[in-house]
Amino acid sequence: MNKAELVDIVAKEAGTTKKDAEQVINKMMDTIIKHVARDEKVTLVGFGTFEARQRKARTGRNPKTNEPLHIPAKRVAGFKVGKEFAESVNKDKKGK
């Protein structure tokens, strides 16, 4: 599913216009991004937690030349799935 398909489904299930559904989805994504960039956790109970994580510097290899190269430390976005989400994914497909 892509974003346009998500907008269509949300609009239909919420009984609203596609334009309104897209605005809400965009604002939600913008808000999550803004707060995670500030090192804040965003927790949606049952869905999951978005947070910034620190990745350590390490040595990698250039796959073409096999030469070692330095990969600097950096912050990355992380997501930990919530309990209800994980349980839903792990349910038997017959139990749909």
Biopython code that builds the backbone (N, CA, C, O; Angstrom):
import numpy as np
from Bio.PDB.StructureBuilder import StructureBuilder

atoms = [
    (1, "MET", "N", (0.856, -1.181, 0.000)),
    (1, "MET", "CA", (0.000, 0.000, 0.000)),
    (1, "MET", "C", (0.893, 1.233, 0.000)),
    (1, "MET", "O", (1.870, 1.303, 0.746)),
    (2, "ASN", "N", (0.558, 2.191, -0.829)),
    (2, "ASN", "CA", (1.294, 3.449, -0.842)),
    (2, "ASN", "C", (0.460, 4.540, -0.149)),
    (2, "ASN", "O", (-0.643, 4.270, 0.326)),
    (3, "LYS", "N", (0.983, 5.751, -0.096)),
    (3, "LYS", "CA", (0.311, 6.826, 0.630)),
    (3, "LYS", "C", (-1.050, 7.171, 0.021)),
    (3, "LYS", "O", (-2.014, 7.397, 0.752)),
    (4, "ALA", "N", (-1.136, 7.212, -1.294)),
    (4, "ALA", "CA", (-2.407, 7.544, -1.950)),
    (4, "ALA", "C", (-3.481, 6.507, -1.610)),
    (4, "ALA", "O", (-4.638, 6.856, -1.374)),
    (5, "GLU", "N", (-3.090, 5.239, -1.588)),
    (5, "GLU", "CA", (-4.045, 4.179, -1.227)),
    (5, "GLU", "C", (-4.458, 4.302, 0.241)),
    (5, "GLU", "O", (-5.619, 4.082, 0.583)),
    (6, "LEU", "N", (-3.507, 4.654, 1.104)),
    (6, "LEU", "CA", (-3.819, 4.864, 2.520)),
    (6, "LEU", "C", (-4.813, 6.014, 2.682)),
    (6, "LEU", "O", (-5.773, 5.905, 3.443)),
    (7, "VAL", "N", (-4.582, 7.106, 1.971)),
    (7, "VAL", "CA", (-5.499, 8.252, 2.023)),
    (7, "VAL", "C", (-6.902, 7.827, 1.603)),
    (7, "VAL", "O", (-7.882, 8.188, 2.255)),
    (8, "ASP", "N", (-7.001, 7.068, 0.526)),
    (8, "ASP", "CA", (-8.311, 6.591, 0.050)),
    (8, "ASP", "C", (-9.030, 5.777, 1.119)),
    (8, "ASP", "O", (-10.215, 5.991, 1.375)),
    (9, "ILE", "N", (-8.325, 4.854, 1.734)),
    (9, "ILE", "CA", (-8.935, 3.985, 2.750)),
    (9, "ILE", "C", (-9.346, 4.786, 3.978)),
    (9, "ILE", "O", (-10.450, 4.609, 4.494)),
    (10, "VAL", "N", (-8.460, 5.669, 4.451)),
    (10, "VAL", "CA", (-8.778, 6.475, 5.638)),
    (10, "VAL", "C", (-9.984, 7.368, 5.364)),
    (10, "VAL", "O", (-10.874, 7.483, 6.207)),
    (11, "ALA", "N", (-10.018, 7.996, 4.201)),
    (11, "ALA", "CA", (-11.148, 8.868, 3.848)),
    (11, "ALA", "C", (-12.455, 8.075, 3.838)),
    (11, "ALA", "O", (-13.472, 8.528, 4.364)),
    (12, "LYS", "N", (-12.415, 6.899, 3.240)),
    (12, "LYS", "CA", (-13.619, 6.074, 3.158)),
    (12, "LYS", "C", (-14.074, 5.620, 4.539)),
    (12, "LYS", "O", (-15.254, 5.736, 4.871)),
    (13, "GLU", "N", (-13.143, 5.099, 5.350)),
    (13, "GLU", "CA", (-13.502, 4.563, 6.659)),
    (13, "GLU", "C", (-13.868, 5.651, 7.667)),
    (13, "GLU", "O", (-14.636, 5.400, 8.595)),
    (14, "ALA", "N", (-13.322, 6.861, 7.493)),
    (14, "ALA", "CA", (-13.632, 7.959, 8.407)),
    (14, "ALA", "C", (-14.830, 8.769, 7.920)),
    (14, "ALA", "O", (-15.327, 9.635, 8.639)),
    (15, "GLY", "N", (-15.293, 8.495, 6.712)),
    (15, "GLY", "CA", (-16.426, 9.227, 6.159)),
    (15, "GLY", "C", (-16.094, 10.683, 5.897)),
    (15, "GLY", "O", (-16.907, 11.569, 6.157)),
    (16, "THR", "N", (-14.899, 10.928, 5.382)),
    (16, "THR", "CA", (-14.440, 12.286, 5.107)),
    (16, "THR", "C", (-13.903, 12.364, 3.682)),
    (16, "THR", "O", (-13.858, 11.359, 2.972)),
    (17, "THR", "N", (-13.502, 13.547, 3.275)),
    (17, "THR", "CA", (-12.954, 13.707, 1.923)),
    (17, "THR", "C", (-11.510, 13.228, 1.874)),
    (17, "THR", "O", (-10.829, 13.152, 2.896)),
    (18, "LYS", "N", (-11.061, 12.910, 0.679)),
    (18, "LYS", "CA", (-9.661, 12.511, 0.498)),
    (18, "LYS", "C", (-8.733, 13.657, 0.892)),
    (18, "LYS", "O", (-7.674, 13.434, 1.479)),
    (19, "LYS", "N", (-9.139, 14.883, 0.564)),
    (19, "LYS", "CA", (-8.318, 16.057, 0.881)),
    (19, "LYS", "C", (-8.133, 16.193, 2.390)),
    (19, "LYS", "O", (-7.020, 16.435, 2.857)),
    (20, "ASP", "N", (-9.211, 16.040, 3.153)),
    (20, "ASP", "CA", (-9.124, 16.133, 4.608)),
    (20, "ASP", "C", (-8.287, 14.996, 5.190)),
    (20, "ASP", "O", (-7.472, 15.211, 6.088)),
    (21, "ALA", "N", (-8.492, 13.797, 4.677)),
    (21, "ALA", "CA", (-7.735, 12.642, 5.160)),
    (21, "ALA", "C", (-6.245, 12.835, 4.883)),
    (21, "ALA", "O", (-5.410, 12.529, 5.735)),
    (22, "GLU", "N", (-5.911, 13.338, 3.705)),
    (22, "GLU", "CA", (-4.505, 13.561, 3.357)),
    (22, "GLU", "C", (-3.889, 14.629, 4.258)),
    (22, "GLU", "O", (-2.741, 14.488, 4.680)),
    (23, "GLN", "N", (-4.628, 15.686, 4.557)),
    (23, "GLN", "CA", (-4.112, 16.733, 5.444)),
    (23, "GLN", "C", (-3.814, 16.172, 6.832)),
    (23, "GLN", "O", (-2.781, 16.491, 7.421)),
    (24, "VAL", "N", (-4.701, 15.347, 7.352)),
    (24, "VAL", "CA", (-4.492, 14.758, 8.678)),
    (24, "VAL", "C", (-3.276, 13.825, 8.670)),
    (24, "VAL", "O", (-2.449, 13.877, 9.580)),
    (25, "ILE", "N", (-3.170, 12.988, 7.662)),
    (25, "ILE", "CA", (-2.035, 12.067, 7.558)),
    (25, "ILE", "C", (-0.729, 12.847, 7.439)),
    (25, "ILE", "O", (0.257, 12.514, 8.095)),
    (26, "ASN", "N", (-0.721, 13.891, 6.598)),
    (26, "ASN", "CA", (0.491, 14.705, 6.440)),
    (26, "ASN", "C", (0.886, 15.387, 7.740)),
    (26, "ASN", "O", (2.063, 15.402, 8.098)),
    (27, "LYS", "N", (-0.089, 15.955, 8.454)),
    (27, "LYS", "CA", (0.197, 16.631, 9.723)),
    (27, "LYS", "C", (0.720, 15.636, 10.753)),
    (27, "LYS", "O", (1.636, 15.949, 11.514)),
    (28, "MET", "N", (0.142, 14.448, 10.778)),
    (28, "MET", "CA", (0.602, 13.427, 11.716)),
    (28, "MET", "C", (2.057, 13.059, 11.426)),
    (28, "MET", "O", (2.877, 12.997, 12.342)),
    (29, "MET", "N", (2.373, 12.817, 10.168)),
    (29, "MET", "CA", (3.747, 12.466, 9.801)),
    (29, "MET", "C", (4.703, 13.616, 10.111)),
    (29, "MET", "O", (5.784, 13.387, 10.655)),
    (30, "ASP", "N", (4.322, 14.845, 9.774)),
    (30, "ASP", "CA", (5.171, 16.012, 10.060)),
    (30, "ASP", "C", (5.441, 16.151, 11.549)),
    (30, "ASP", "O", (6.566, 16.440, 11.958)),
    (31, "THR", "N", (4.408, 15.944, 12.360)),
    (31, "THR", "CA", (4.541, 16.071, 13.813)),
    (31, "THR", "C", (5.468, 15.000, 14.370)),
    (31, "THR", "O", (6.322, 15.296, 15.206)),
    (32, "ILE", "N", (5.313, 13.768, 13.922)),
    (32, "ILE", "CA", (6.188, 12.685, 14.379)),
    (32, "ILE", "C", (7.632, 12.993, 14.002)),
    (32, "ILE", "O", (8.529, 12.865, 14.836)),
    (33, "ILE", "N", (7.867, 13.395, 12.762)),
    (33, "ILE", "CA", (9.221, 13.700, 12.292)),
    (33, "ILE", "C", (9.829, 14.831, 13.112)),
    (33, "ILE", "O", (10.978, 14.735, 13.542)),
    (34, "LYS", "N", (9.070, 15.898, 13.333)),
    (34, "LYS", "CA", (9.573, 17.065, 14.070)),
    (34, "LYS", "C", (9.988, 16.685, 15.496)),
    (34, "LYS", "O", (11.048, 17.099, 15.965)),
    (35, "HIS", "N", (9.168, 15.911, 16.170)),
    (35, "HIS", "CA", (9.460, 15.568, 17.561)),
    (35, "HIS", "C", (10.574, 14.533, 17.690)),
    (35, "HIS", "O", (11.376, 14.614, 18.620)),
    (36, "VAL", "N", (10.642, 13.571, 16.787)),
    (36, "VAL", "CA", (11.736, 12.597, 16.821)),
    (36, "VAL", "C", (13.060, 13.307, 16.518)),
    (36, "VAL", "O", (14.087, 12.966, 17.105)),
    (37, "ALA", "N", (13.048, 14.283, 15.614)),
    (37, "ALA", "CA", (14.257, 15.053, 15.303)),
    (37, "ALA", "C", (14.758, 15.834, 16.520)),
    (37, "ALA", "O", (15.945, 16.148, 16.613)),
    (38, "ARG", "N", (13.861, 16.143, 17.444)),
    (38, "ARG", "CA", (14.215, 16.844, 18.692)),
    (38, "ARG", "C", (14.603, 15.872, 19.803)),
    (38, "ARG", "O", (14.712, 16.274, 20.961)),
    (39, "ASP", "N", (14.812, 14.613, 19.472)),
    (39, "ASP", "CA", (15.146, 13.557, 20.435)),
    (39, "ASP", "C", (14.009, 13.223, 21.384)),
    (39, "ASP", "O", (14.252, 12.775, 22.505)),
    (40, "GLU", "N", (12.789, 13.429, 20.961)),
    (40, "GLU", "CA", (11.629, 13.058, 21.764)),
    (40, "GLU", "C", (11.073, 11.746, 21.220)),
    (40, "GLU", "O", (11.102, 11.494, 20.015)),
    (41, "LYS", "N", (10.569, 10.921, 22.128)),
    (41, "LYS", "CA", (9.893, 9.696, 21.703)),
    (41, "LYS", "C", (8.447, 10.029, 21.407)),
    (41, "LYS", "O", (7.839, 10.852, 22.092)),
    (42, "VAL", "N", (7.894, 9.392, 20.386)),
    (42, "VAL", "CA", (6.478, 9.518, 20.068)),
    (42, "VAL", "C", (5.890, 8.118, 20.184)),
    (42, "VAL", "O", (6.207, 7.231, 19.391)),
    (43, "THR", "N", (5.022, 7.930, 21.190)),
    (43, "THR", "CA", (4.448, 6.620, 21.457)),
    (43, "THR", "C", (2.966, 6.632, 21.130)),
    (43, "THR", "O", (2.209, 7.446, 21.658)),
    (44, "LEU", "N", (2.564, 5.733, 20.264)),
    (44, "LEU", "CA", (1.159, 5.523, 19.931)),
    (44, "LEU", "C", (0.820, 4.152, 20.500)),
    (44, "LEU", "O", (1.127, 3.125, 19.895)),
    (45, "VAL", "N", (0.183, 4.145, 21.667)),
    (45, "VAL", "CA", (-0.084, 2.903, 22.393)),
    (45, "VAL", "C", (-0.794, 1.900, 21.481)),
    (45, "VAL", "O", (-1.785, 2.220, 20.824)),
    (46, "GLY", "N", (-0.262, 0.694, 21.465)),
    (46, "GLY", "CA", (-0.815, -0.371, 20.643)),
    (46, "GLY", "C", (-0.244, -0.396, 19.236)),
    (46, "GLY", "O", (-0.300, -1.425, 18.562)),
    (47, "PHE", "N", (0.309, 0.737, 18.782)),
    (47, "PHE", "CA", (0.875, 0.812, 17.435)),
    (47, "PHE", "C", (2.396, 0.701, 17.493)),
    (47, "PHE", "O", (2.983, -0.193, 16.885)),
    (48, "GLY", "N", (3.034, 1.624, 18.234)),
    (48, "GLY", "CA", (4.481, 1.568, 18.345)),
    (48, "GLY", "C", (5.078, 2.875, 18.808)),
    (48, "GLY", "O", (4.369, 3.844, 19.076)),
    (49, "THR", "N", (6.417, 2.884, 18.898)),
    (49, "THR", "CA", (7.160, 4.048, 19.364)),
    (49, "THR", "C", (8.194, 4.447, 18.322)),
    (49, "THR", "O", (8.966, 3.615, 17.844)),
    (50, "PHE", "N", (8.198, 5.721, 17.981)),
    (50, "PHE", "CA", (9.188, 6.303, 17.080)),
    (50, "PHE", "C", (10.218, 7.018, 17.943)),
    (50, "PHE", "O", (9.850, 7.717, 18.886)),
    (51, "GLU", "N", (11.511, 6.853, 17.633)),
    (51, "GLU", "CA", (12.544, 7.540, 18.392)),
    (51, "GLU", "C", (13.814, 7.666, 17.559)),
    (51, "GLU", "O", (14.014, 6.946, 16.581)),
    (52, "ALA", "N", (14.675, 8.609, 17.977)),
    (52, "ALA", "CA", (15.980, 8.761, 17.350)),
    (52, "ALA", "C", (16.953, 7.855, 18.095)),
    (52, "ALA", "O", (16.924, 7.781, 19.324)),
    (53, "ARG", "N", (17.802, 7.175, 17.359)),
    (53, "ARG", "CA", (18.812, 6.299, 17.952)),
    (53, "ARG", "C", (20.183, 6.705, 17.450)),
    (53, "ARG", "O", (20.328, 7.194, 16.330)),
    (54, "GLN", "N", (21.188, 6.499, 18.290)),
    (54, "GLN", "CA", (22.553, 6.826, 17.910)),
    (54, "GLN", "C", (23.219, 5.569, 17.357)),
    (54, "GLN", "O", (23.228, 4.521, 18.003)),
    (55, "ARG", "N", (23.764, 5.686, 16.177)),
    (55, "ARG", "CA", (24.509, 4.582, 15.577)),
    (55, "ARG", "C", (25.994, 4.917, 15.709)),
    (55, "ARG", "O", (26.415, 6.015, 15.347)),
    (56, "LYS", "N", (26.790, 3.977, 16.225)),
    (56, "LYS", "CA", (28.219, 4.196, 16.451)),
    (56, "LYS", "C", (28.987, 4.219, 15.135)),
    (56, "LYS", "O", (28.553, 3.662, 14.127)),
    (57, "ALA", "N", (30.149, 4.886, 15.177)),
    (57, "ALA", "CA", (31.051, 4.868, 14.030)),
    (57, "ALA", "C", (31.581, 3.442, 13.879)),
    (57, "ALA", "O", (31.717, 2.708, 14.858)),
    (58, "ARG", "N", (31.873, 3.069, 12.646)),
    (58, "ARG", "CA", (32.378, 1.714, 12.420)),
    (58, "ARG", "C", (33.216, 1.684, 11.143)),
    (58, "ARG", "O", (33.241, 2.641, 10.369)),
    (59, "THR", "N", (33.895, 0.567, 10.949)),
    (59, "THR", "CA", (34.683, 0.374, 9.738)),
    (59, "THR", "C", (33.895, -0.526, 8.805)),
    (59, "THR", "O", (33.419, -1.590, 9.199)),
    (60, "GLY", "N", (33.764, -0.087, 7.568)),
    (60, "GLY", "CA", (33.085, -0.879, 6.551)),
    (60, "GLY", "C", (34.054, -1.222, 5.438)),
    (60, "GLY", "O", (35.252, -0.961, 5.546)),
    (61, "ARG", "N", (33.547, -1.794, 4.392)),
    (61, "ARG", "CA", (34.379, -2.144, 3.227)),
    (61, "ARG", "C", (33.708, -1.683, 1.949)),
    (61, "ARG", "O", (32.495, -1.818, 1.786)),
    (62, "ASN", "N", (34.501, -1.139, 1.046)),
    (62, "ASN", "CA", (34.029, -0.787, -0.281)),
    (62, "ASN", "C", (33.839, -2.107, -1.033)),
    (62, "ASN", "O", (34.809, -2.844, -1.216)),
    (63, "PRO", "N", (32.619, -2.425, -1.473)),
    (63, "PRO", "CA", (32.397, -3.730, -2.116)),
    (63, "PRO", "C", (33.134, -3.905, -3.449)),
    (63, "PRO", "O", (33.403, -5.035, -3.856)),
    (64, "LYS", "N", (33.462, -2.811, -4.129)),
    (64, "LYS", "CA", (34.164, -2.926, -5.411)),
    (64, "LYS", "C", (35.654, -3.180, -5.226)),
    (64, "LYS", "O", (36.246, -3.995, -5.933)),
    (65, "THR", "N", (36.264, -2.463, -4.251)),
    (65, "THR", "CA", (37.722, -2.540, -4.084)),
    (65, "THR", "C", (38.130, -3.342, -2.858)),
    (65, "THR", "O", (39.306, -3.670, -2.693)),
    (66, "ASN", "N", (37.170, -3.660, -1.997)),
    (66, "ASN", "CA", (37.419, -4.363, -0.738)),
    (66, "ASN", "C", (38.287, -3.542, 0.224)),
    (66, "ASN", "O", (38.806, -4.075, 1.204)),
    (67, "GLU", "N", (38.439, -2.256, -0.060)),
    (67, "GLU", "CA", (39.214, -1.357, 0.818)),
    (67, "GLU", "C", (38.382, -1.009, 2.046)),
    (67, "GLU", "O", (37.174, -0.798, 1.939)),
    (68, "PRO", "N", (39.021, -0.949, 3.212)),
    (68, "PRO", "CA", (38.283, -0.517, 4.400)),
    (68, "PRO", "C", (37.941, 0.972, 4.302)),
    (68, "PRO", "O", (38.689, 1.754, 3.716)),
    (69, "LEU", "N", (36.805, 1.347, 4.883)),
    (69, "LEU", "CA", (36.446, 2.764, 4.908)),
    (69, "LEU", "C", (35.748, 3.079, 6.222)),
    (69, "LEU", "O", (35.104, 2.223, 6.829)),
    (70, "HIS", "N", (35.892, 4.321, 6.641)),
    (70, "HIS", "CA", (35.313, 4.763, 7.908)),
    (70, "HIS", "C", (33.868, 5.210, 7.678)),
    (70, "HIS", "O", (33.592, 6.033, 6.805)),
    (71, "ILE", "N", (32.965, 4.662, 8.467)),
    (71, "ILE", "CA", (31.562, 5.074, 8.432)),
    (71, "ILE", "C", (31.324, 5.856, 9.720)),
    (71, "ILE", "O", (31.397, 5.283, 10.807)),
    (72, "PRO", "N", (31.043, 7.151, 9.620)),
    (72, "PRO", "CA", (30.921, 7.978, 10.827)),
    (72, "PRO", "C", (29.667, 7.653, 11.643)),
    (72, "PRO", "O", (28.711, 7.068, 11.134)),
    (73, "ALA", "N", (29.693, 8.043, 12.907)),
    (73, "ALA", "CA", (28.534, 7.900, 13.781)),
    (73, "ALA", "C", (27.432, 8.816, 13.270)),
    (73, "ALA", "O", (27.702, 9.864, 12.684)),
    (74, "LYS", "N", (26.192, 8.410, 13.497)),
    (74, "LYS", "CA", (25.084, 9.270, 13.102)),
    (74, "LYS", "C", (23.825, 8.865, 13.848)),
    (74, "LYS", "O", (23.740, 7.777, 14.417)),
    (75, "ARG", "N", (22.858, 9.755, 13.835)),
    (75, "ARG", "CA", (21.548, 9.469, 14.410)),
    (75, "ARG", "C", (20.644, 8.930, 13.319)),
    (75, "ARG", "O", (20.669, 9.398, 12.181)),
    (76, "VAL", "N", (19.845, 7.938, 13.683)),
    (76, "VAL", "CA", (18.899, 7.354, 12.735)),
    (76, "VAL", "C", (17.530, 7.267, 13.389)),
    (76, "VAL", "O", (17.424, 7.224, 14.615)),
    (77, "ALA", "N", (16.501, 7.242, 12.588)),
    (77, "ALA", "CA", (15.143, 7.073, 13.097)),
    (77, "ALA", "C", (14.907, 5.597, 13.374)),
    (77, "ALA", "O", (15.321, 4.732, 12.602)),
    (78, "GLY", "N", (14.233, 5.320, 14.491)),
    (78, "GLY", "CA", (13.928, 3.941, 14.839)),
    (78, "GLY", "C", (12.453, 3.796, 15.166)),
    (78, "GLY", "O", (11.790, 4.761, 15.548)),
    (79, "PHE", "N", (11.950, 2.588, 15.012)),
    (79, "PHE", "CA", (10.555, 2.294, 15.322)),
    (79, "PHE", "C", (10.497, 0.959, 16.032)),
    (79, "PHE", "O", (11.064, -0.027, 15.562)),
    (80, "LYS", "N", (9.806, 0.924, 17.175)),
    (80, "LYS", "CA", (9.578, -0.316, 17.897)),
    (80, "LYS", "C", (8.082, -0.589, 17.865)),
    (80, "LYS", "O", (7.278, 0.218, 18.332)),
    (81, "VAL", "N", (7.730, -1.717, 17.318)),
    (81, "VAL", "CA", (6.317, -2.064, 17.143)),
    (81, "VAL", "C", (5.646, -2.273, 18.504)),
    (81, "VAL", "O", (6.255, -2.798, 19.435)),
    (82, "GLY", "N", (4.389, -1.856, 18.601)),
    (82, "GLY", "CA", (3.616, -2.024, 19.826)),
    (82, "GLY", "C", (3.053, -3.433, 19.951)),
    (82, "GLY", "O", (3.000, -4.186, 18.979)),
    (83, "LYS", "N", (2.634, -3.774, 21.164)),
    (83, "LYS", "CA", (2.153, -5.127, 21.464)),
    (83, "LYS", "C", (0.956, -5.529, 20.602)),
    (83, "LYS", "O", (0.961, -6.611, 20.015)),
    (84, "GLU", "N", (-0.063, -4.684, 20.517)),
    (84, "GLU", "CA", (-1.258, -5.027, 19.739)),
    (84, "GLU", "C", (-0.932, -5.199, 18.259)),
    (84, "GLU", "O", (-1.455, -6.099, 17.602)),
    (85, "PHE", "N", (-0.068, -4.332, 17.738)),
    (85, "PHE", "CA", (0.358, -4.408, 16.340)),
    (85, "PHE", "C", (1.083, -5.733, 16.103)),
    (85, "PHE", "O", (0.779, -6.448, 15.148)),
    (86, "ALA", "N", (2.037, -6.058, 16.971)),
    (86, "ALA", "CA", (2.806, -7.294, 16.827)),
    (86, "ALA", "C", (1.899, -8.519, 16.905)),
    (86, "ALA", "O", (2.050, -9.462, 16.129)),
    (87, "GLU", "N", (0.964, -8.499, 17.839)),
    (87, "GLU", "CA", (0.051, -9.634, 17.976)),
    (87, "GLU", "C", (-0.830, -9.777, 16.735)),
    (87, "GLU", "O", (-1.108, -10.892, 16.293)),
    (88, "SER", "N", (-1.263, -8.666, 16.184)),
    (88, "SER", "CA", (-2.097, -8.696, 14.988)),
    (88, "SER", "C", (-1.344, -9.273, 13.804)),
    (88, "SER", "O", (-1.906, -10.046, 13.027)),
    (89, "VAL", "N", (-0.089, -8.910, 13.659)),
    (89, "VAL", "CA", (0.738, -9.408, 12.557)),
    (89, "VAL", "C", (0.998, -10.904, 12.705)),
    (89, "VAL", "O", (1.089, -11.634, 11.718)),
    (90, "ASN", "N", (1.114, -11.345, 13.954)),
    (90, "ASN", "CA", (1.442, -12.749, 14.198)),
    (90, "ASN", "C", (0.247, -13.676, 14.277)),
    (90, "ASN", "O", (0.418, -14.883, 14.448)),
    (91, "LYS", "N", (-0.968, -13.137, 14.155)),
    (91, "LYS", "CA", (-2.149, -13.987, 14.162)),
    (91, "LYS", "C", (-2.162, -14.882, 12.937)),
    (91, "LYS", "O", (-1.634, -14.527, 11.883)),
    (92, "ASP", "N", (-2.768, -16.040, 13.089)),
    (92, "ASP", "CA", (-2.944, -16.965, 11.980)),
    (92, "ASP", "C", (-3.810, -16.276, 10.927)),
    (92, "ASP", "O", (-4.821, -15.666, 11.274)),
    (93, "LYS", "N", (-3.442, -16.359, 9.672)),
    (93, "LYS", "CA", (-4.239, -15.712, 8.605)),
    (93, "LYS", "C", (-5.655, -16.233, 8.544)),
    (93, "LYS", "O", (-6.548, -15.525, 8.079)),
    (94, "LYS", "N", (-5.886, -17.452, 9.000)),
    (94, "LYS", "CA", (-7.240, -18.000, 9.008)),
    (94, "LYS", "C", (-8.114, -17.264, 10.007)),
    (94, "LYS", "O", (-9.338, -17.256, 9.871)),
    (95, "GLY", "N", (-7.500, -16.644, 11.011)),
    (95, "GLY", "CA", (-8.251, -15.942, 12.037)),
    (95, "GLY", "C", (-8.632, -14.528, 11.667)),
    (95, "GLY", "O", (-9.064, -13.761, 12.527)),
    (96, "LYS", "N", (-8.484, -14.169, 10.413)),
    (96, "LYS", "CA", (-8.810, -12.809, 9.940)),
    (96, "LYS", "C", (-10.197, -12.395, 10.290)),
    (96, "LYS", "O", (-10.611, -11.284, 9.960)),
]
sb = StructureBuilder()
sb.init_structure("model")
sb.init_model(0)
sb.init_chain("A")
sb.init_seg("    ")
for serial, (resi, resn, name, xyz) in enumerate(atoms, 1):
    if name == "N":
        sb.init_residue(resn, " ", resi, " ")
    sb.init_atom(name, np.array(xyz, "f"), 0.0, 1.0, " ", f" {name:<3s}", serial, name[0])
structure = sb.get_structure()
